[in-house]
Every structure is written in C-alpha cells, then in structure tokens.
Amino acid sequence: MKKCWLDKKAFVVTGASSGLGKGIAEKLIKIHGCTVYAIGRSEEKLRAFSEQLGDSASLFIPVKMDVSDSAAWEAFTNELKTSGKSVDGLINCAGIFPPFNRTLNVPEDTFRQVMEVDYFACIKAINALYPILSASPCPAIINVGSASSLATIVGTSAYSAAKSAIKAYTEALIYEQKGKAYVALVMPGFARTEIFRSQNSTIDSNKLFVMMSMPAERMVNKIYRGIKRKRTRMVLGADAKAMCFFYRLFPRLTMAAIKGVLKKSNMKLFEDVFK
Ligand SMILES: NC(=O)c1ccc[n+]([C@@H]2O[C@H](COP(=O)([O-])OP(=O)(O)OC[C@H]3O[C@@H](n4cnc5c(N)ncnc54)[C@H](OP(=O)(O)O)[C@@H]3O)[C@@H](O)[C@H]2O)c1
C-alpha cells in the first residue's frame, strides 16, 4: 500500500463512540494502524466498538469523558504527559443536535449546552492538547462543523450558532497555523447517524430526510478521504454544496426556500417550528 501521512500516527478522536467519529476512528485504526484515543460518554458503546475491532483492538484506547469538562481534559493530557505518550492529531467530532424548535421557544440552557459541546469543547481540547501535538512532526487538528454554518436552517438556531462559531474559529486557526500544523474544517450535510435521537420523530421513516441525507458510512468515507489528502475545507454532501452555493448568491431566497421546503413537508420532525 502507498505510504500515507496518517500511517501509525496517534490520534485523539472525540465522539468516537458512535456515528461519524466512530467511522473515522475505525478507518485510522484498520487502514493506517493508528493508535486512537477514543473519547465518548458511553462506556458501553466504547466497549462494543473495541470488541468490533477484533485483532486491532490493541490500538484502541477508550476514554470515557465529557468533552465539555475542562478538568477532564487537564487530567487526560496530564496522564499523556506523565506516561510520555505522543499524539499527532486531534479530531473534534463530538456533537449534539437539539430538537428542531422555534428559536424563541428554545431554552437558554439549550443554547449553552450546545455551545459547550459543539464549540467550547473543541477549544478546550485544542488548548489542552496543543503542547503535545506541537511536538509531532506533522500535527493535525480537524474540527467537524456542519453545513448549517453555511446557511442556517430554521428551527436549528442553537446548533447553527455553535457550528458557525466553530467555523469562524477554525478558519482563523487554519491560516494562523499554516506551515506549523494541518488544520481542517469539515462541514458535512445530513448523514444518517444517531445525532437525531432527541428529535420528536424517527428520521429513518422520514422520506424527505432520507432523500436529503446520506448513509453515515458514505459521509465517513468522504471525511476520511479529505483528511488523507490534507484538505483544509470540506463541504460534504449534495445538500451542503447546494446550501453553500445558493446562500452565497441568494442568501434571503435560500433561507426562504429552506423554510418553505420544511414547512411544506408537513413532517412531525419540524412540527414545533411551524405550529
Ligand atoms: N449526522 C449529521 O447529519 C451531521 C451533519 C453535520 C455535522 N455533523 C456533526 O458531526 C459530528 C458527529 O455527529 P454524528 O452524526 O456522528 O452524531 P452521533 O452519532 O450522535 O455521535 C455523536 C458523538 O458525540 C459524542 N458526544 C456527544 N456529547 C458528548 C459529550 N458531552 N462528551 C463526550 N462525547 C460526547 C457521543 O458520545 P456518546 O454516544 O458516548 O454519548 C457520540 O460519540 C457532530 O459534531 C455533528 O454536529 C453531523
């Protein structure tokens, strides 16, 4: 197999217990023999993932941790330092997506919670790990944002705000770290993962959603290929590309069109946004 910069590196992957983070972690381990510190909240899911890895499980180091907990990041990095472990890359993939709702009906706590997990946790991870990462010959920081930072979807103000914040933060970091570290921003469109578990209806039975989204595995492949090629900005999925293109040209029309499509769909998923 052709040599790749990812081979045998050590990565910290947050949100590695499920969905996109899990898929990326699996590729790093199975294809590149990477050591992965897999961060998630669910011990059970991390254990199941480890079992699924079979012979490669020795490269998998589960870390049960809440990414929004600053003390946990400090403890984790102290442990790495005292045991002399190196880390080459960080993939911030943990995220939550609150139920679709009208902005004025979203409790302030929800805004804070999403900001903590989808935005501040990435900064905490980067600040905590940077001293270790910078000792690597090829340090990498990959932040998984969302297409919702390219064109806000009605009913997602808290999530879109957090993802817009991480977009701005990462874009600045990409240019500040040029020549020092590979920094990337991933903006996926809809992918069928567990992130929609807090919604008021299951998304799998939702025709429009299934039509607009892609299987998680396909999205994982796209993210993986982008990282392998060291792409710094990834807009992934037809929906994400369309949002990016149309919003740049016709911002108001695009917002109105997205709202119109969701409203017309009459789906339970968006019920709270339009009632
Ligand atoms: N799926 C999509 O359509 C889509 C689209 C655009 C962007 N994204 C972004 O992609 C990333 C991955 O999402 P996904 O679709 O793979 O969702 P997912 O299947 O729900 O996975 C989310 C992961 O984040 C972890 N997590 C959540 N809160 C955490 C916390 N406080 N501390 C530690 N871990 C936490 C979860 O851990 P536990 O399961 O152990 O709790 C899980 O491993 C997210 O940042 C999401 O915003 C997803």
Ligand as a Chemical Component Dictionary entry (heavy atoms), coordinates in Angstrom:
data_LIG
# 
_chem_comp.id                   LIG 
_chem_comp.type                 NON-POLYMER 
_chem_comp.pdbx_formal_charge   0 
_chem_comp.three_letter_code    LIG 
# 
loop_
_chem_comp_atom.comp_id 
_chem_comp_atom.atom_id 
_chem_comp_atom.alt_atom_id 
_chem_comp_atom.type_symbol 
_chem_comp_atom.charge 
_chem_comp_atom.model_Cartn_x 
_chem_comp_atom.model_Cartn_y 
_chem_comp_atom.model_Cartn_z 
_chem_comp_atom.pdbx_ordinal 
LIG N1  N1  N 0  -25.088 13.408 11.191 1  
LIG C1  C1  C 0  -25.225 14.536 10.543 2  
LIG O1  O1  O 0  -26.136 14.733 9.723  3  
LIG C2  C2  C 0  -24.250 15.639 10.768 4  
LIG C3  C3  C 0  -24.272 16.726 9.883  5  
LIG C4  C4  C 0  -23.384 17.758 10.067 6  
LIG C5  C5  C 0  -22.484 17.727 11.113 7  
LIG N2  N2  N 1  -22.485 16.663 11.968 8  
LIG C6  C6  C 0  -21.523 16.698 13.075 9  
LIG O2  O2  O 0  -20.775 15.505 13.076 10 
LIG C7  C7  C 0  -20.346 15.228 14.399 11 
LIG C8  C8  C 0  -20.642 13.774 14.723 12 
LIG O3  O3  O 0  -22.026 13.614 14.743 13 
LIG P1  P1  P 0  -22.731 12.218 14.432 14 
LIG O4  O4  O 0  -23.708 12.480 13.366 15 
LIG O5  O5  O -1 -21.732 11.163 14.261 16 
LIG O6  O6  O 0  -23.563 12.034 15.768 17 
LIG P2  P2  P 0  -23.683 10.822 16.830 18 
LIG O7  O7  O 0  -23.795 9.533  16.141 19 
LIG O8  O8  O 0  -24.763 11.240 17.748 20 
LIG O9  O9  O 0  -22.296 10.898 17.588 21 
LIG C9  C9  C 0  -22.032 11.949 18.460 22 
LIG C10 C10 C 0  -20.843 11.574 19.291 23 
LIG O10 O10 O 0  -20.548 12.666 20.158 24 
LIG C11 C11 C 0  -20.392 12.164 21.466 25 
LIG N3  N3  N 0  -20.741 13.180 22.442 26 
LIG C12 C12 C 0  -21.825 13.979 22.476 27 
LIG N4  N4  N 0  -21.770 14.778 23.546 28 
LIG C13 C13 C 0  -20.632 14.472 24.203 29 
LIG C14 C14 C 0  -20.014 14.945 25.376 30 
LIG N5  N5  N 0  -20.557 15.912 26.129 31 
LIG N6  N6  N 0  -18.843 14.386 25.774 32 
LIG C15 C15 C 0  -18.272 13.383 25.054 33 
LIG N7  N7  N 0  -18.805 12.908 23.911 34 
LIG C16 C16 C 0  -19.975 13.443 23.504 35 
LIG C17 C17 C 0  -21.303 10.965 21.538 36 
LIG O11 O11 O 0  -20.884 10.145 22.597 37 
LIG P3  P3  P 0  -21.899 9.121  23.362 38 
LIG O12 O12 O 0  -22.684 8.462  22.286 39 
LIG O13 O13 O 0  -20.959 8.219  24.057 40 
LIG O14 O14 O 0  -22.732 9.971  24.235 41 
LIG C18 C18 C 0  -21.084 10.355 20.176 42 
LIG O15 O15 O 0  -19.907 9.584  20.168 43 
LIG C19 C19 C 0  -21.064 16.222 15.299 44 
LIG O16 O16 O 0  -20.195 17.269 15.628 45 
LIG C20 C20 C 0  -22.192 16.731 14.427 46 
LIG O17 O17 O 0  -22.604 18.014 14.778 47 
LIG C21 C21 C 0  -23.344 15.624 11.822 48 
# 
loop_
_chem_comp_bond.comp_id 
_chem_comp_bond.atom_id_1 
_chem_comp_bond.atom_id_2 
_chem_comp_bond.value_order 
_chem_comp_bond.pdbx_ordinal 
LIG N1  C1  SING 1  
LIG C1  O1  DOUB 2  
LIG C1  C2  SING 3  
LIG C2  C3  SING 4  
LIG C2  C21 DOUB 5  
LIG C3  C4  DOUB 6  
LIG C4  C5  SING 7  
LIG C5  N2  DOUB 8  
LIG N2  C6  SING 9  
LIG N2  C21 SING 10 
LIG C6  O2  SING 11 
LIG C6  C20 SING 12 
LIG O2  C7  SING 13 
LIG C7  C8  SING 14 
LIG C7  C19 SING 15 
LIG C8  O3  SING 16 
LIG O3  P1  SING 17 
LIG P1  O4  DOUB 18 
LIG P1  O5  SING 19 
LIG P1  O6  SING 20 
LIG O6  P2  SING 21 
LIG P2  O7  DOUB 22 
LIG P2  O8  SING 23 
LIG P2  O9  SING 24 
LIG O9  C9  SING 25 
LIG C9  C10 SING 26 
LIG C10 O10 SING 27 
LIG C10 C18 SING 28 
LIG O10 C11 SING 29 
LIG C11 N3  SING 30 
LIG C11 C17 SING 31 
LIG N3  C12 SING 32 
LIG N3  C16 SING 33 
LIG C12 N4  DOUB 34 
LIG N4  C13 SING 35 
LIG C13 C14 SING 36 
LIG C13 C16 DOUB 37 
LIG C14 N5  SING 38 
LIG C14 N6  DOUB 39 
LIG N6  C15 SING 40 
LIG C15 N7  DOUB 41 
LIG N7  C16 SING 42 
LIG C17 O11 SING 43 
LIG C17 C18 SING 44 
LIG O11 P3  SING 45 
LIG P3  O12 DOUB 46 
LIG P3  O13 SING 47 
LIG P3  O14 SING 48 
LIG C18 O15 SING 49 
LIG C19 O16 SING 50 
LIG C19 C20 SING 51 
LIG C20 O17 SING 52 
# 
